[in-house]
Amino acid sequence: MAGRQAGAMAQAKKIGMYLLLIFVVYTIITSPTRAAELVQSGFVGISDAAKAVGTFMTGLVK
């Protein structure tokens, strides 16, 4: 029974990933400018987070 549930969860995850991929491709095709803005915002967020972690670690060392 547990094996079936694990298999069903794996299948659901696979379907979810395909749907996400289709959505991303659709968004890029229909609105490339907005998609580029979203990607840029994501990278800015990741950069800010990395800087914050670096600042925190520097504070711990001092």
All heavy atoms as a GROMACS GRO file, in nm:
protein
  451
    1MET      N    1   0.083  -0.120   0.000
    1MET     CA    2   0.000   0.000   0.000
    1MET      C    3   0.087   0.126   0.000
    1MET      O    4   0.060   0.219  -0.073
    1MET     CB    5  -0.092  -0.004   0.123
    1MET     CG    6  -0.178   0.116   0.136
    1MET     SD    7  -0.345   0.068   0.096
    1MET     CE    8  -0.427   0.219   0.125
    2ALA      N    9   0.192   0.126   0.082
    2ALA     CA   10   0.280   0.243   0.088
    2ALA      C   11   0.353   0.262  -0.044
    2ALA      O   12   0.381   0.374  -0.085
    2ALA     CB   13   0.380   0.229   0.203
    3GLY      N   14   0.384   0.152  -0.111
    3GLY     CA   15   0.450   0.160  -0.241
    3GLY      C   16   0.362   0.227  -0.345
    3GLY      O   17   0.410   0.303  -0.429
    4ARG      N   18   0.233   0.198  -0.339
    4ARG     CA   19   0.140   0.261  -0.433
    4ARG      C   20   0.130   0.411  -0.409
    4ARG      O   21   0.126   0.489  -0.502
    4ARG     CB   22   0.001   0.199  -0.421
    4ARG     CG   23  -0.012   0.065  -0.482
    4ARG     CD   24  -0.155   0.021  -0.478
    4ARG     NE   25  -0.167  -0.118  -0.521
    4ARG     CZ   26  -0.277  -0.186  -0.514
    4ARG    NH1   27  -0.386  -0.131  -0.462
    4ARG    NH2   28  -0.281  -0.310  -0.556
    5GLN      N   29   0.125   0.448  -0.282
    5GLN     CA   30   0.115   0.592  -0.248
    5GLN      C   31   0.241   0.664  -0.294
    5GLN      O   32   0.233   0.775  -0.346
    5GLN     CB   33   0.094   0.611  -0.099
    5GLN     CG   34  -0.045   0.573  -0.054
    5GLN     CD   35  -0.064   0.589   0.096
    5GLN    OE1   36   0.032   0.598   0.170
    5GLN    NE2   37  -0.189   0.593   0.137
    6ALA      N   38   0.356   0.604  -0.273
    6ALA     CA   39   0.481   0.666  -0.316
    6ALA      C   40   0.484   0.680  -0.468
    6ALA      O   41   0.527   0.782  -0.522
    6ALA     CB   42   0.600   0.585  -0.267
    7GLY      N   43   0.437   0.578  -0.536
    7GLY     CA   44   0.432   0.584  -0.682
    7GLY      C   45   0.336   0.690  -0.731
    7GLY      O   46   0.363   0.761  -0.828
    8ALA      N   47   0.222   0.702  -0.664
    8ALA     CA   48   0.124   0.803  -0.702
    8ALA      C   49   0.178   0.944  -0.676
    8ALA      O   50   0.156   1.035  -0.756
    8ALA     CB   51  -0.006   0.782  -0.625
    9MET      N   52   0.250   0.960  -0.566
    9MET     CA   53   0.309   1.090  -0.535
    9MET      C   54   0.416   1.127  -0.638
    9MET      O   55   0.425   1.241  -0.681
    9MET     CB   56   0.368   1.091  -0.394
    9MET     CG   57   0.264   1.086  -0.285
    9MET     SD   58   0.155   1.229  -0.285
    9MET     CE   59   0.267   1.355  -0.236
   10ALA      N   60   0.495   1.028  -0.677
   10ALA     CA   61   0.598   1.053  -0.778
   10ALA      C   62   0.533   1.092  -0.911
   10ALA      O   63   0.580   1.183  -0.980
   10ALA     CB   64   0.686   0.930  -0.795
   11GLN      N   65   0.425   1.024  -0.946
   11GLN     CA   66   0.353   1.055  -1.070
   11GLN      C   67   0.294   1.195  -1.064
   11GLN      O   68   0.300   1.271  -1.160
   11GLN     CB   69   0.244   0.951  -1.094
   11GLN     CG   70   0.177   0.964  -1.228
   11GLN     CD   71   0.268   0.925  -1.344
   11GLN    OE1   72   0.372   0.862  -1.326
   11GLN    NE2   73   0.230   0.964  -1.462
   12ALA      N   74   0.236   1.231  -0.948
   12ALA     CA   75   0.176   1.365  -0.932
   12ALA      C   76   0.284   1.472  -0.942
   12ALA      O   77   0.263   1.578  -1.003
   12ALA     CB   78   0.103   1.374  -0.799
   13LYS      N   79   0.399   1.446  -0.885
   13LYS     CA   80   0.510   1.542  -0.891
   13LYS      C   81   0.556   1.559  -1.036
   13LYS      O   82   0.583   1.670  -1.081
   13LYS     CB   83   0.625   1.493  -0.803
   13LYS     CG   84   0.740   1.588  -0.794
   13LYS     CD   85   0.846   1.537  -0.697
   13LYS     CE   86   0.961   1.633  -0.688
   13LYS     NZ   87   1.066   1.584  -0.598
   14LYS      N   88   0.564   1.449  -1.108
   14LYS     CA   89   0.606   1.452  -1.248
   14LYS      C   90   0.507   1.534  -1.331
   14LYS      O   91   0.547   1.619  -1.412
   14LYS     CB   92   0.614   1.309  -1.301
   14LYS     CG   93   0.680   1.292  -1.432
   14LYS     CD   94   0.682   1.143  -1.466
   14LYS     CE   95   0.781   1.108  -1.570
   14LYS     NZ   96   0.781   0.967  -1.603
   15ILE      N   97   0.379   1.513  -1.310
   15ILE     CA   98   0.275   1.587  -1.382
   15ILE      C   99   0.283   1.736  -1.346
   15ILE      O  100   0.273   1.822  -1.434
   15ILE     CB  101   0.135   1.530  -1.353
   15ILE    CG1  102   0.123   1.392  -1.416
   15ILE    CG2  103   0.025   1.622  -1.404
   15ILE    CD1  104   0.000   1.315  -1.374
   16GLY      N  105   0.302   1.765  -1.218
   16GLY     CA  106   0.315   1.904  -1.174
   16GLY      C  107   0.433   1.974  -1.240
   16GLY      O  108   0.423   2.090  -1.280
   17MET      N  109   0.544   1.905  -1.252
   17MET     CA  110   0.663   1.963  -1.315
   17MET      C  111   0.637   1.990  -1.464
   17MET      O  112   0.679   2.093  -1.516
   17MET     CB  113   0.784   1.873  -1.297
   17MET     CG  114   0.833   1.865  -1.153
   17MET     SD  115   0.879   2.026  -1.084
   17MET     CE  116   1.021   2.064  -1.180
   18TYR      N  117   0.569   1.897  -1.530
   18TYR     CA  118   0.535   1.919  -1.671
   18TYR      C  119   0.442   2.039  -1.688
   18TYR      O  120   0.461   2.121  -1.778
   18TYR     CB  121   0.471   1.794  -1.733
   18TYR     CG  122   0.569   1.686  -1.769
   18TYR    CD1  123   0.552   1.556  -1.724
   18TYR    CD2  124   0.680   1.713  -1.849
   18TYR    CE1  125   0.642   1.456  -1.757
   18TYR    CE2  126   0.770   1.613  -1.883
   18TYR     CZ  127   0.751   1.486  -1.836
   18TYR     OH  128   0.839   1.387  -1.869
   19LEU      N  129   0.344   2.052  -1.600
   19LEU     CA  130   0.253   2.165  -1.607
   19LEU      C  131   0.327   2.296  -1.583
   19LEU      O  132   0.302   2.396  -1.652
   19LEU     CB  133   0.139   2.148  -1.507
   19LEU     CG  134   0.037   2.040  -1.539
   19LEU    CD1  135  -0.061   2.024  -1.424
   19LEU    CD2  136  -0.035   2.071  -1.668
   20LEU      N  137   0.418   2.297  -1.488
   20LEU     CA  138   0.498   2.417  -1.461
   20LEU      C  139   0.583   2.452  -1.582
   20LEU      O  140   0.590   2.569  -1.621
   20LEU     CB  141   0.586   2.395  -1.338
   20LEU     CG  142   0.675   2.512  -1.299
   20LEU    CD1  143   0.591   2.634  -1.261
   20LEU    CD2  144   0.767   2.473  -1.185
   21LEU      N  145   0.644   2.354  -1.644
   21LEU     CA  146   0.726   2.377  -1.762
   21LEU      C  147   0.642   2.433  -1.877
   21LEU      O  148   0.682   2.528  -1.944
   21LEU     CB  149   0.795   2.248  -1.806
   21LEU     CG  150   0.882   2.257  -1.931
   21LEU    CD1  151   0.999   2.350  -1.908
   21LEU    CD2  152   0.930   2.119  -1.971
   22ILE      N  153   0.525   2.377  -1.898
   22ILE     CA  154   0.436   2.426  -2.003
   22ILE      C  155   0.395   2.570  -1.975
   22ILE      O  156   0.394   2.654  -2.065
   22ILE     CB  157   0.312   2.334  -2.016
   22ILE    CG1  158   0.353   2.200  -2.075
   22ILE    CG2  159   0.204   2.400  -2.101
   22ILE    CD1  160   0.247   2.093  -2.066
   23PHE      N  161   0.366   2.602  -1.850
   23PHE     CA  162   0.328   2.738  -1.813
   23PHE      C  163   0.443   2.835  -1.839
   23PHE      O  164   0.422   2.944  -1.892
   23PHE     CB  165   0.286   2.744  -1.666
   23PHE     CG  166   0.257   2.882  -1.618
   23PHE    CD1  167   0.141   2.946  -1.657
   23PHE    CD2  168   0.346   2.948  -1.535
   23PHE    CE1  169   0.114   3.076  -1.614
   23PHE    CE2  170   0.320   3.077  -1.491
   23PHE     CZ  171   0.204   3.141  -1.531
   24VAL      N  172   0.565   2.797  -1.802
   24VAL     CA  173   0.681   2.884  -1.823
   24VAL      C  174   0.702   2.908  -1.972
   24VAL      O  175   0.723   3.023  -2.015
   24VAL     CB  176   0.807   2.823  -1.757
   24VAL    CG1  177   0.933   2.895  -1.803
   24VAL    CG2  178   0.794   2.829  -1.606
   25VAL      N  179   0.696   2.805  -2.051
   25VAL     CA  180   0.714   2.820  -2.196
   25VAL      C  181   0.604   2.908  -2.254
   25VAL      O  182   0.630   2.998  -2.335
   25VAL     CB  183   0.720   2.683  -2.266
   25VAL    CG1  184   0.714   2.697  -2.418
   25VAL    CG2  185   0.844   2.607  -2.224
   26TYR      N  186   0.480   2.887  -2.212
   26TYR     CA  187   0.368   2.968  -2.259
   26TYR      C  188   0.389   3.116  -2.223
   26TYR      O  189   0.369   3.205  -2.305
   26TYR     CB  190   0.238   2.917  -2.197
   26TYR     CG  191   0.119   3.006  -2.224
   26TYR    CD1  192   0.056   3.005  -2.348
   26TYR    CD2  193   0.071   3.094  -2.127
   26TYR    CE1  194  -0.052   3.088  -2.374
   26TYR    CE2  195  -0.036   3.177  -2.152
   26TYR     CZ  196  -0.097   3.174  -2.275
   26TYR     OH  197  -0.203   3.257  -2.299
   27THR      N  198   0.433   3.141  -2.101
   27THR     CA  199   0.456   3.278  -2.057
   27THR      C  200   0.566   3.344  -2.139
   27THR      O  201   0.553   3.460  -2.179
   27THR     CB  202   0.494   3.281  -1.907
   27THR    OG1  203   0.388   3.221  -1.833
   27THR    CG2  204   0.514   3.422  -1.858
   28ILE      N  205   0.674   3.272  -2.165
   28ILE     CA  206   0.784   3.327  -2.244
   28ILE      C  207   0.739   3.359  -2.385
   28ILE      O  208   0.773   3.464  -2.441
   28ILE     CB  209   0.904   3.230  -2.243
   28ILE    CG1  210   0.966   3.226  -2.104
   28ILE    CG2  211   1.008   3.271  -2.346
   28ILE    CD1  212   1.069   3.117  -2.084
   29ILE      N  213   0.660   3.271  -2.444
   29ILE     CA  214   0.616   3.292  -2.582
   29ILE      C  215   0.517   3.408  -2.592
   29ILE      O  216   0.526   3.491  -2.683
   29ILE     CB  217   0.554   3.162  -2.639
   29ILE    CG1  218   0.664   3.058  -2.659
   29ILE    CG2  219   0.481   3.188  -2.770
   29ILE    CD1  220   0.612   2.920  -2.693
   30THR      N  221   0.423   3.416  -2.499
   30THR     CA  222   0.318   3.518  -2.510
   30THR      C  223   0.362   3.655  -2.461
   30THR      O  224   0.311   3.756  -2.508
   30THR     CB  225   0.192   3.476  -2.432
   30THR    OG1  226   0.225   3.455  -2.295
   30THR    CG2  227   0.131   3.351  -2.492
   31SER      N  228   0.456   3.660  -2.368
   31SER     CA  229   0.500   3.788  -2.314
   31SER      C  230   0.648   3.783  -2.276
   31SER      O  231   0.683   3.778  -2.158
   31SER     CB  232   0.416   3.824  -2.191
   31SER     OG  233   0.455   3.948  -2.140
   32PRO      N  234   0.735   3.787  -2.377
   32PRO     CA  235   0.879   3.774  -2.347
   32PRO      C  236   0.934   3.888  -2.263
   32PRO      O  237   1.021   3.867  -2.179
   32PRO     CB  238   0.944   3.769  -2.484
   32PRO     CG  239   0.843   3.816  -2.581
   32PRO     CD  240   0.709   3.796  -2.518
   33THR      N  241   0.882   4.008  -2.279
   33THR     CA  242   0.931   4.122  -2.200
   33THR      C  243   0.899   4.101  -2.053
   33THR      O  244   0.985   4.120  -1.966
   33THR     CB  245   0.869   4.253  -2.250
   33THR    OG1  246   0.898   4.267  -2.389
   33THR    CG2  247   0.924   4.371  -2.175
   34ARG      N  248   0.776   4.063  -2.024
   34ARG     CA  249   0.736   4.040  -1.885
   34ARG      C  250   0.813   3.922  -1.826
   34ARG      O  251   0.853   3.925  -1.710
   34ARG     CB  252   0.585   4.015  -1.878
   34ARG     CG  253   0.533   3.988  -1.741
   34ARG     CD  254   0.539   4.110  -1.652
   34ARG     NE  255   0.482   4.076  -1.522
   34ARG     CZ  256   0.533   4.116  -1.408
   34ARG    NH1  257   0.636   4.195  -1.404
   34ARG    NH2  258   0.478   4.079  -1.296
   35ALA      N  259   0.835   3.818  -1.904
   35ALA     CA  260   0.910   3.702  -1.856
   35ALA      C  261   1.053   3.744  -1.821
   35ALA      O  262   1.107   3.701  -1.719
   35ALA     CB  263   0.911   3.592  -1.962
   36ALA      N  264   1.114   3.828  -1.904
   36ALA     CA  265   1.249   3.876  -1.876
   36ALA      C  266   1.252   3.958  -1.747
   36ALA      O  267   1.346   3.947  -1.668
   36ALA     CB  268   1.301   3.958  -1.992
   37GLU      N  269   1.149   4.040  -1.725
   37GLU     CA  270   1.142   4.119  -1.603
   37GLU      C  271   1.132   4.029  -1.480
   37GLU      O  272   1.196   4.055  -1.378
   37GLU     CB  273   1.022   4.213  -1.607
   37GLU     CG  274   1.034   4.325  -1.707
   37GLU     CD  275   0.905   4.404  -1.724
   37GLU    OE1  276   0.804   4.369  -1.658
   37GLU    OE2  277   0.905   4.498  -1.804
   38LEU      N  278   1.053   3.923  -1.491
   38LEU     CA  279   1.037   3.831  -1.378
   38LEU      C  280   1.168   3.758  -1.348
   38LEU      O  281   1.205   3.741  -1.232
   38LEU     CB  282   0.926   3.730  -1.407
   38LEU     CG  283   0.785   3.787  -1.411
   38LEU    CD1  284   0.686   3.681  -1.458
   38LEU    CD2  285   0.745   3.841  -1.276
   39VAL      N  286   1.239   3.717  -1.452
   39VAL     CA  287   1.367   3.649  -1.432
   39VAL      C  288   1.467   3.745  -1.367
   39VAL      O  289   1.538   3.708  -1.273
   39VAL     CB  290   1.422   3.594  -1.566
   39VAL    CG1  291   1.566   3.548  -1.552
   39VAL    CG2  292   1.335   3.480  -1.615
   40GLN      N  293   1.470   3.868  -1.416
   40GLN     CA  294   1.561   3.968  -1.359
   40GLN      C  295   1.528   3.992  -1.212
   40GLN      O  296   1.618   3.999  -1.127
   40GLN     CB  297   1.554   4.098  -1.436
   40GLN     CG  298   1.654   4.201  -1.388
   40GLN     CD  299   1.650   4.330  -1.469
   40GLN    OE1  300   1.560   4.349  -1.550
   40GLN    NE2  301   1.745   4.416  -1.446
   41SER      N  302   1.401   4.003  -1.179
   41SER     CA  303   1.360   4.022  -1.040
   41SER      C  304   1.403   3.903  -0.954
   41SER      O  305   1.447   3.921  -0.840
   41SER     CB  306   1.208   4.038  -1.031
   41SER     OG  307   1.167   4.155  -1.095
   42GLY      N  308   1.391   3.784  -1.008
   42GLY     CA  309   1.434   3.665  -0.936
   42GLY      C  310   1.583   3.667  -0.906
   42GLY      O  311   1.626   3.637  -0.794
   43PHE      N  312   1.663   3.705  -1.006
   43PHE     CA  313   1.807   3.711  -0.986
   43PHE      C  314   1.845   3.821  -0.887
   43PHE      O  315   1.936   3.803  -0.807
   43PHE     CB  316   1.881   3.730  -1.118
   43PHE     CG  317   1.893   3.603  -1.198
   43PHE    CD1  318   1.856   3.600  -1.331
   43PHE    CD2  319   1.942   3.487  -1.141
   43PHE    CE1  320   1.867   3.484  -1.405
   43PHE    CE2  321   1.953   3.370  -1.214
   43PHE     CZ  322   1.916   3.369  -1.346
   44VAL      N  323   1.775   3.932  -0.890
   44VAL     CA  324   1.800   4.039  -0.793
   44VAL      C  325   1.769   3.988  -0.652
   44VAL      O  326   1.846   4.013  -0.558
   44VAL     CB  327   1.718   4.166  -0.828
   44VAL    CG1  328   1.720   4.265  -0.714
   44VAL    CG2  329   1.770   4.230  -0.955
   45GLY      N  330   1.660   3.917  -0.637
   45GLY     CA  331   1.625   3.861  -0.507
   45GLY      C  332   1.729   3.763  -0.456
   45GLY      O  333   1.767   3.765  -0.339
   46ILE      N  334   1.777   3.677  -0.544
   46ILE     CA  335   1.880   3.580  -0.506
   46ILE      C  336   2.009   3.652  -0.468
   46ILE      O  337   2.075   3.618  -0.369
   46ILE     CB  338   1.904   3.478  -0.620
   46ILE    CG1  339   1.782   3.388  -0.636
   46ILE    CG2  340   2.030   3.396  -0.595
   46ILE    CD1  341   1.784   3.302  -0.761
   47SER      N  342   2.045   3.754  -0.546
   47SER     CA  343   2.166   3.832  -0.517
   47SER      C  344   2.155   3.901  -0.382
   47SER      O  345   2.249   3.900  -0.302
   47SER     CB  346   2.189   3.934  -0.628
   47SER     OG  347   2.297   4.018  -0.597
   48ASP      N  348   2.040   3.962  -0.356
   48ASP     CA  349   2.018   4.029  -0.227
   48ASP      C  350   2.026   3.930  -0.111
   48ASP      O  351   2.083   3.960  -0.006
   48ASP     CB  352   1.884   4.102  -0.225
   48ASP     CG  353   1.882   4.224  -0.316
   48ASP    OD1  354   1.991   4.269  -0.359
   48ASP    OD2  355   1.771   4.274  -0.343
   49ALA      N  356   1.970   3.813  -0.129
   49ALA     CA  357   1.974   3.711  -0.025
   49ALA      C  358   2.118   3.666   0.001
   49ALA      O  359   2.159   3.650   0.117
   49ALA     CB  360   1.887   3.592  -0.063
   50ALA      N  361   2.195   3.648  -0.104
   50ALA     CA  362   2.335   3.608  -0.088
   50ALA      C  363   2.415   3.715  -0.016
   50ALA      O  364   2.498   3.685   0.071
   50ALA     CB  365   2.397   3.578  -0.225
   51LYS      N  366   2.390   3.842  -0.050
   51LYS     CA  367   2.458   3.952   0.019
   51LYS      C  368   2.421   3.954   0.167
   51LYS      O  369   2.506   3.978   0.252
   51LYS     CB  370   2.422   4.085  -0.046
   51LYS     CG  371   2.486   4.106  -0.181
   51LYS     CD  372   2.440   4.238  -0.243
   51LYS     CE  373   2.487   4.251  -0.385
   51LYS     NZ  374   2.432   4.370  -0.453
   52ALA      N  375   2.294   3.930   0.197
   52ALA     CA  376   2.250   3.930   0.336
   52ALA      C  377   2.316   3.817   0.414
   52ALA      O  378   2.358   3.837   0.529
   52ALA     CB  379   2.097   3.917   0.344
   53VAL      N  380   2.329   3.700   0.353
   53VAL     CA  381   2.395   3.588   0.419
   53VAL      C  382   2.542   3.622   0.442
   53VAL      O  383   2.598   3.596   0.549
   53VAL     CB  384   2.381   3.457   0.337
   53VAL    CG1  385   2.472   3.348   0.391
   53VAL    CG2  386   2.237   3.411   0.336
   54GLY      N  387   2.606   3.683   0.343
   54GLY     CA  388   2.746   3.724   0.358
   54GLY      C  389   2.764   3.825   0.470
   54GLY      O  390   2.858   3.815   0.549
   55THR      N  391   2.674   3.923   0.477
   55THR     CA  392   2.679   4.022   0.584
   55THR      C  393   2.661   3.956   0.720
   55THR      O  394   2.731   3.987   0.817
   55THR     CB  395   2.571   4.130   0.562
   55THR    OG1  396   2.592   4.190   0.434
   55THR    CG2  397   2.576   4.235   0.671
   56PHE      N  398   2.569   3.863   0.730
   56PHE     CA  399   2.544   3.790   0.854
   56PHE      C  400   2.667   3.711   0.896
   56PHE      O  401   2.709   3.715   1.013
   56PHE     CB  402   2.424   3.698   0.837
   56PHE     CG  403   2.400   3.609   0.955
   56PHE    CD1  404   2.347   3.662   1.072
   56PHE    CD2  405   2.427   3.474   0.949
   56PHE    CE1  406   2.323   3.580   1.182
   56PHE    CE2  407   2.404   3.391   1.057
   56PHE     CZ  408   2.352   3.446   1.174
   57MET      N  409   2.727   3.639   0.802
   57MET     CA  410   2.846   3.560   0.833
   57MET      C  411   2.963   3.650   0.875
   57MET      O  412   3.037   3.616   0.966
   57MET     CB  413   2.886   3.474   0.712
   57MET     CG  414   2.788   3.368   0.679
   57MET     SD  415   2.776   3.248   0.814
   57MET     CE  416   2.658   3.137   0.749
   58THR      N  417   2.978   3.762   0.809
   58THR     CA  418   3.084   3.857   0.846
   58THR      C  419   3.061   3.907   0.988
   58THR      O  420   3.155   3.920   1.067
   58THR     CB  421   3.087   3.977   0.747
   58THR    OG1  422   3.110   3.926   0.616
   58THR    CG2  423   3.196   4.075   0.784
   59GLY      N  424   2.936   3.934   1.022
   59GLY     CA  425   2.903   3.978   1.157
   59GLY      C  426   2.933   3.871   1.261
   59GLY      O  427   2.974   3.903   1.373
   60LEU      N  428   2.915   3.746   1.227
   60LEU     CA  429   2.945   3.637   1.320
   60LEU      C  430   3.096   3.624   1.345
   60LEU      O  431   3.138   3.595   1.457
   60LEU     CB  432   2.893   3.504   1.267
   60LEU     CG  433   2.743   3.480   1.271
   60LEU    CD1  434   2.711   3.344   1.210
   60LEU    CD2  435   2.691   3.487   1.413
   61VAL      N  436   3.174   3.649   1.242
   61VAL     CA  437   3.319   3.636   1.253
   61VAL      C  438   3.376   3.748   1.340
   61VAL      O  439   3.469   3.727   1.417
   61VAL     CB  440   3.385   3.634   1.113
   61VAL    CG1  441   3.535   3.641   1.124
   61VAL    CG2  442   3.341   3.510   1.037
   62LYS      N  443   3.318   3.866   1.329
   62LYS     CA  444   3.372   3.981   1.404
   62LYS      C  445   3.338   3.970   1.544
   62LYS      O  446   3.304   3.954   1.635
   62LYS     CB  447   3.319   4.112   1.348
   62LYS     CG  448   3.377   4.142   1.213
   62LYS     CD  449   3.330   4.276   1.164
   62LYS     CE  450   3.391   4.309   1.029
   62LYS     NZ  451   3.348   4.434   0.976
   0.00000   0.00000   0.00000
